[in-house]
Amino acid sequence: MIERIEAGSVYYTESGCLEWIQGCTPAGYGLMWLGDRKQDYVHRVMLKAHGRDLDGLTVDHLCERKACSNPKHLDVVTREENTRRMRDKNWQAHLVTIRPSLGLYERLADRAAC
């Protein structure tokens, strides 16, 4: 599985990101088919292939690139910790309100993703 992900990705030497280019969600996360009509996020598949247990946990992209699947750039944390980190990074400065009535936001950098 690791080889399959690497074959469908571009490696950026400057950042070290391994960015999936075969398709992504509207939010910019890499998405791959696993067979039997199953899809999963590429970063989660990569961590599982490296033996990480993700049961009930979420993945924080330390590099802030949603399509990145470099295990060195990913940290397995609780949803609460991921939210706390997001707030601590002051992401609000990078957000644009897209649906104020629903409280939905989008990162400016993600508008050109995929």
C-alpha positions, 0 to 999 in steps of 0.5 A: 500500500505504501508503494501505491501511495508513493506512486500516486503522489508528488514528493516536494523536496523543499517541504518534505511533503508527499502530496497525493495527486490522484484525487481529493475531497472538496476540502482538499484531503487525498482520497483513494479507492481501496476496492469493494467500493470503499474509499479512505483518506490517503493519510490515514491509509498511509499511517495504517500501513505503517502500523499506527492504530487510528481507532477513534482518533484523528490525524493532524497534518503538522505541515498543514497540507491536507493532501500530504501523506508523509508519516513524518508530517502526521500526528495521531491525536484526539479530535479535541487535541486537533481542535486545540492545535488548530486554534493555537495556530491562529488559523482564524487569520487564514479563514474566510467565512463562506456560509455565515449562517451555518458558521462554515469557514474555508482556509484561503490556501485551500481554495486552489487545492486539487 
